[in-house]
């Protein structure tokens, strides 16, 4: 599933916990249509984008909401606040790229860091490097982890690695489950939060116990921290204390930070230097990367300090949705997961078809200027007729009161009852 045009799985994924490929952060509007030819698909995609872009009230901005000119103009206007624009552009990772690497390493409290064009590449390189150092090419991770669902089997096909699963429950593994693995593994990879299970996190003591058990088993620990930035409120710990549990950490620069693209791998200096060599071999040593890097520095400056407020308000939004759905006629069952949310993102499950829910949402945006939900997808691990969407709360959502959420929900559900069309007063 995706993050930044949140509310949908990645392209080529059928929904939470499903799919074989995709890019986290993909545009939900670009997700494949369920019916019709290419012309119908493109028309529906453009319709959704137009409705979301024109909305006056929404809970979050997706990456496809802006236009090229708007994004370029905003970056040009704002970049000077975070870096000296009279400096020369970067060449093969120097200059502003090196500054970003140092900034992220300091935030995470780790010795060194390297910029990568994608998180997929960063993690594959990290796991490959650890396999060489431990002498064990087996990685223990959750079956809903990003490499298992959305990378076309690259850990095996490209890196020659194999994976084992401590649990199939939709949560992070426990210490007992790690201890119970019946074969040795060199690296334990933990995705924090586990997105395809609903952006779920363990409790702090549970995480500490899992890491300790992995070390007792002579394994290293790698955090898939694509969304680590927003985990601090749940754990009640600073970022450097969280990252300090792991031997290496990957963080995304464009999901919660709203950058253009890119990732950073942080860890021991010798590991990062080896990772730089593999980055070159993987084709990731890009000539110039200053637009993505400047947008990441802006995200660290502006979005990172706001994330705790997004997490707090997501709980308000989720509580209002729960209360509203409990009173809605004709809704025999619903679920918000996790409840309360662990971060500023969570899932909503409803017992209606995806096309009906999508149409109700688009009509609501077109006719009222309010976007509450975006794309819906059939739930892969639930009963037939149940669909799920992802909700994110960021800066635009902070102005929504609980009453605003319930009013938008009532209008949305009226459209669902009307078959996706105009709400009846």
Rosetta blueprint (number, residue, H / E / L):
1 X L
2 X L
3 X L
4 X L
5 X L
6 X L
7 X L
8 X L
9 X L
10 X L
11 X L
12 X L
13 X L
14 X L
15 X L
16 X L
17 X L
18 X L
19 X L
20 X L
21 X E
22 X L
23 X L
24 X L
25 X L
26 X L
27 X L
28 X H
29 X H
30 X H
31 X L
32 X L
33 X L
34 X L
35 X L
36 X L
37 X L
38 X H
39 X H
40 X H
41 X H
42 X H
43 X H
44 X H
45 X H
46 X H
47 X H
48 X H
49 X H
50 X H
51 X H
52 X H
53 X H
54 X H
55 X L
56 X L
57 X E
58 X E
59 X L
60 X L
61 X L
62 X L
63 X L
64 X L
65 X L
66 X L
67 X L
68 X H
69 X H
70 X H
71 X H
72 X H
73 X H
74 X H
75 X H
76 X H
77 X H
78 X H
79 X H
80 X H
81 X H
82 X L
83 X L
84 X L
85 X L
86 X L
87 X L
88 X L
89 X L
90 X L
91 X L
92 X L
93 X L
94 X L
95 X L
96 X H
97 X H
98 X H
99 X H
100 X H
101 X H
102 X H
103 X H
104 X H
105 X H
106 X H
107 X H
108 X H
109 X L
110 X L
111 X L
112 X E
113 X E
114 X E
115 X E
116 X E
117 X L
118 X L
119 X H
120 X H
121 X H
122 X H
123 X H
124 X H
125 X H
126 X H
127 X H
128 X H
129 X H
130 X H
131 X H
132 X H
133 X H
134 X H
135 X L
136 X L
137 X L
138 X E
139 X E
140 X E
141 X L
142 X L
143 X L
144 X L
145 X L
146 X H
147 X H
148 X H
149 X H
150 X H
151 X E
152 X L
153 X L
154 X H
155 X H
156 X H
157 X H
158 X L
159 X L
160 X L
161 X L
162 X E
163 X E
164 X E
165 X L
166 X L
167 X L
168 X L
169 X L
170 X L
171 X L
172 X L
173 X L
174 X L
175 X H
176 X H
177 X H
178 X H
179 X H
180 X L
181 X L
182 X L
183 X L
184 X L
185 X L
186 X L
187 X E
188 X E
189 X E
190 X E
191 X E
192 X L
193 X L
194 X E
195 X H
196 X H
197 X H
198 X L
199 X L
200 X E
201 X L
202 X L
203 X L
204 X H
205 X H
206 X H
207 X H
208 X H
209 X H
210 X H
211 X H
212 X H
213 X H
214 X H
215 X H
216 X H
217 X L
218 X L
219 X L
220 X E
221 X E
222 X E
223 X E
224 X E
225 X E
226 X L
227 X L
228 X H
229 X H
230 X H
231 X L
232 X H
233 X H
234 X H
235 X H
236 X L
237 X L
238 X L
239 X H
240 X H
241 X H
242 X H
243 X H
244 X L
245 X L
246 X L
247 X L
248 X E
249 X E
250 X E
251 X E
252 X E
253 X L
254 X L
255 X L
256 X L
257 X L
258 X L
259 X L
260 X L
261 X L
262 X L
263 X E
264 X E
265 X E
266 X E
267 X E
268 X L
269 X H
270 X H
271 X H
272 X H
273 X H
274 X H
275 X H
276 X H
277 X H
278 X H
279 X H
280 X H
281 X H
282 X L
283 X L
284 X L
285 X L
286 X L
287 X L
288 X L
289 X L
290 X H
291 X H
292 X H
293 X H
294 X H
295 X H
296 X H
297 X H
298 X H
299 X H
300 X H
301 X H
302 X H
303 X H
304 X H
305 X H
306 X H
307 X H
308 X H
309 X H
310 X H
311 X H
312 X H
313 X H
314 X H
315 X H
316 X H
317 X H
318 X H
319 X H
320 X H
321 X H
322 X H
323 X H
324 X H
325 X H
326 X H
327 X H
328 X L
329 X L
330 X L
331 X L
332 X L
333 X L
334 X E
335 X E
336 X E
337 X E
338 X L
339 X L
340 X L
341 X L
342 X L
343 X L
344 X L
345 X E
346 X E
347 X E
348 X E
349 X E
350 X E
351 X L
352 X L
353 X L
354 X H
355 X H
356 X H
357 X H
358 X H
359 X H
360 X H
361 X H
362 X H
363 X H
364 X H
365 X H
366 X H
367 X H
368 X H
369 X L
370 X E
371 X E
372 X L
373 X L
374 X L
375 X L
376 X L
377 X E
378 X E
379 X L
380 X L
381 X L
382 X L
383 X L
384 X L
385 X L
386 X L
387 X E
388 X E
389 X E
390 X E
391 X E
392 X E
393 X L
394 X L
395 X H
396 X H
397 X H
398 X H
399 X H
400 X L
401 X L
402 X H
403 X H
404 X H
405 X H
406 X H
407 X H
408 X H
409 X H
410 X H
411 X H
412 X H
413 X H
414 X H
415 X H
416 X H
417 X H
418 X L
419 X L
420 X L
421 X L
422 X L
423 X L
424 X L
425 X L
